[in-house]
Amino acid sequence: MYQWNESMQYVVTPGAQGICPTDWHIPTDDEWTTLTIFLGGANIAGGKMKETGTVHWASPNTGATNSSGFTALPGGYRELNGQFFELTESGNFWASNQDLITSAWCRYIYNNFVILSRWAYYKTYGWYVRCLKN
């Protein structure tokens, strides 16, 4: 889990390499949106991205097919106070775009839904990074 600034290596340019390996970058909000549309829209994309079964995801892992091959795993998030939440219920991924000076865009998948949600969260939260090949 990374705070947004750390994941971006303190660069605020959308599409920055950040902590990703050479020739990879942290996806932009637009790239996440493109994936969401390709998978049929936000109302079903999460199910197509989640790992199937309940080895890692809490039951019921609604609508999980992993038909996209993304294999999203849960891991929850880290709040401002350092506590961890939803370790088996949610998968949360940063985009490389800021919303405000204190928040950035992310995508959120939950075990009870097939939705891929888009939210802006405080940059000091701990979320995951999924790198995208250039």
C-alpha positions in Angstrom: 0.0 0.0 0.0 1.2 3.4 -0.9 0.3 7.0 -0.1 -0.3 8.8 -3.4 2.7 11.1 -3.2 5.0 8.2 -2.5 3.6 6.1 -5.3 4.1 9.0 -7.7 7.6 9.6 -6.4 6.5 13.2 -5.6 5.7 14.0 -9.3 2.2 15.3 -10.0 2.2 14.6 -13.8 -0.6 12.2 -14.8 0.9 9.1 -16.3 4.1 9.4 -14.4 6.3 6.3 -13.9 6.2 6.8 -10.1 7.2 3.5 -8.4 6.6 1.4 -11.5 9.5 -0.2 -13.3 11.1 1.3 -16.4 8.7 1.4 -19.4 5.7 1.2 -17.1 3.6 4.0 -15.5 0.8 4.5 -13.0 -2.5 4.6 -15.0 -4.2 7.9 -15.5 -7.8 8.4 -14.6 -8.6 8.4 -18.4 -6.8 5.0 -18.8 -8.9 3.6 -16.0 -12.0 5.0 -17.7 -11.0 3.4 -21.0 -10.6 0.0 -19.3 -14.0 0.5 -17.5 -15.8 1.2 -20.8 -14.0 -1.7 -22.6 -15.3 -4.0 -19.9 -18.9 -2.8 -20.3 -19.1 0.1 -17.9 -18.7 0.8 -14.2 -21.8 -1.2 -13.3 -20.2 -4.5 -14.3 -16.5 -4.0 -14.8 -15.5 -4.8 -11.2 -16.9 -8.4 -11.5 -14.9 -8.9 -14.7 -11.7 -7.7 -12.9 -12.0 -9.6 -9.6 -10.2 -12.9 -8.9 -12.8 -15.7 -8.7 -13.6 -17.6 -5.5 -13.2 -16.8 -1.9 -9.6 -17.8 -1.2 -8.6 -14.1 -1.0 -12.0 -12.3 -1.3 -14.5 -12.4 1.5 -17.7 -14.2 0.6 -19.8 -13.7 -1.4 -17.4 -12.1 -4.0 -20.4 -11.2 -6.1 -20.2 -11.6 -9.8 -16.5 -12.3 -9.9 -15.5 -13.8 -13.3 -12.0 -12.4 -13.9 -13.0 -12.5 -17.6 -10.6 -9.5 -18.2 -7.6 -11.3 -16.8 -6.9 -8.4 -14.4 -7.1 -10.7 -11.4 -7.9 -8.0 -8.9 -7.1 -9.1 -5.3 -8.4 -7.5 -2.1 -6.2 -5.9 0.4 -8.2 -3.1 1.8 -6.7 0.2 2.6 -4.8 2.2 5.2 -6.5 5.2 6.8 -4.9 8.4 7.9 -4.6 7.1 11.5 -2.6 4.1 10.3 -5.3 1.5 10.8 -6.1 -1.0 8.1 -9.6 -1.8 6.9 -11.5 -4.2 4.5 -8.5 -6.5 4.0 -10.6 -9.1 2.3 -13.5 -7.0 1.2 -12.0 -4.3 -1.2 -9.4 -3.7 -3.8 -8.3 -0.1 -4.1 -6.1 1.3 -6.8 -4.6 4.8 -7.4 -4.8 6.7 -10.6 -2.0 9.2 -11.4 -4.3 12.2 -11.5 -4.9 14.6 -8.6 -8.4 15.7 -7.8 -7.5 18.5 -5.4 -4.2 19.3 -3.7 -5.1 16.9 -0.9 -6.8 14.1 -3.0 -6.3 11.9 -6.0 -8.5 9.7 -8.1 -8.7 5.9 -7.6 -10.7 2.9 -8.5 -12.4 0.7 -5.9 -13.7 -2.9 -6.2 -15.8 -4.5 -3.4 -16.6 -8.1 -2.6 -20.4 -7.5 -2.4 -20.7 -5.7 -5.8 -19.7 -6.0 -9.5 -19.3 -2.2 -9.7 -15.9 -0.6 -10.4 -16.2 2.7 -8.4 -14.4 5.9 -9.1 -13.6 8.1 -6.1 -11.2 10.8 -5.0 -9.5 10.0 -1.7 -7.0 11.8 0.5 -3.5 11.2 -0.8 -2.4 10.1 2.6 -4.5 7.0 2.5 -2.7 3.8 1.7 -3.9 2.2 -1.6 -2.5 -0.1 -4.2 -0.8 0.7 -7.5 -1.3 -1.4 -10.7 1.4 -0.5 -13.2 0.6 -0.2 -16.9 3.1 -0.9 -19.7 3.9 2.1 -21.8 
